């Protein structure tokens, strides 16, 4: 890539059949790495058990700058997060809702919980099929009461617009697919990058 992203996210649950190849190639990535093994309830592949996911993440922490754990799982993954901290790996605590966008008040409560559990960044991805849902995400990310940096994005009919707008509103991580979009609303990295504040 002539212009690689600032970070690569490796969705380890998507690499289960080729982990050996991944290990062989991982050092060739030209940017730091976020490692994730997503919970199936929040879009993960393979219906992995918490133990399987924890083992995968622990194996790849040596390569990581960030590890991403869902808010619903932070208590169960407390030993892994402690291990990540010892390795100076920063923590993204995430929340995904593929059906709706909770109220901005509810999202602020989740952000506070993420911060309490040691999040360096709170990531939220929600369904944005209507202007009202998108407005709730904008209201959330522009709140003066947030005590943790936020990465926010929409999925669905207004997902593409949400990613441009929320990047302008202060989203600290803005995600683009490598190749084809995997969820409705993702934008090509070139378009997203050209729209970001400089």
Secondary structure, 3 states (H helix, E strand, C coil): CCCCCCEEEEEHHHCHHHHHHHHHHHHHCCCEEEEECCCHHHCCCCCCCHHHHHHHHHHHHHHCCEEEEEHHHCCCCHHHHHHHHHCCCEEEEEEEECCCCCCHHHHHHHHHHHHHCCCCEEEEEEECCCHHHHHHHHHHHCCCCCCCEEEEEEECCCHHHHHHHHHHCCCCCCCCCCCCCCCCCCCCHHHHHHHCCC
